[in-house]
């Protein structure tokens, strides 16, 4: 499976909400792709949204304010 990466930390740095960019990335995923989201905090509210869209997730706290969440479709 191919992984598409989206780093939303720059959105937060500009004071912008990245939700639309995340949903756009999710909608554009191909059948054999998963999404790796890089964020400055754990995006807990996003988990329910993605679950409703058919994604499971694996969350990794990388330290120093970096969180990586792998959203995998069909699980």
N, C-alpha and C positions, 0 to 999 in steps of 0.2 A: 504494500500500500504506500502510496506517495503522500508526503506530508507538506501541506502548505502552511507557511509561517506568517503570523500577523502580530507585530509588536505594537501595542496600543499605548505604550508609555508616552510617546510624543503627543498624543491627544491630551493626556492628562496634564502634561507640561504646558500646553497651550490653553488649558482651562476648558477643553472641549470634551463632550461626551462621545465615547467611541462606539456606542451600541449600534448605530446604523452601519458603520464600517464593518463591525463584526458580523451583523446579519447579512450584509452584502457578500462578505467573504464566504459565509456558510452557504448562501444560495448559489454561489458560483462554483462550489466544489463539484468536481467530477465524481463519477461512480467509484473510482479507486483512490479517492483522496480523503485525508483526515486533516483537521485543523489544529495547529499548535499555536495557542494564544500566549503571548508574553505580556505580562502586566506588572504593575508596581504593588498590587495587593491581590489577595485571593478573591476572585469574582463570584462569590457564593450565590448572589441572585441570578446569575447567568446559568447556573446548573439546571434549575427547573425549566427555564426557557429551552435550553438545549435538549433536555430529556424529552420534552414534548415534541421536539423535532426529530427524535429518534437517535440521539447521541448519548453515549456514555462518556465518562471523563476519567482521566488520571491527573492528579494534581501534584506538582513538585514545588516545594519551597526551596529556591536556590540560594537563599540568604541575601543579605544586603538589599532587601526590598525588591527582589525579582521573583516573580511567580511564573511558572510555566504550566499551562493546562492543555493537555492533549484531548481533543474531542474526537471520538471515534464513532462513525456512523454504524447503525445497524446492530448495536450491541445491547 
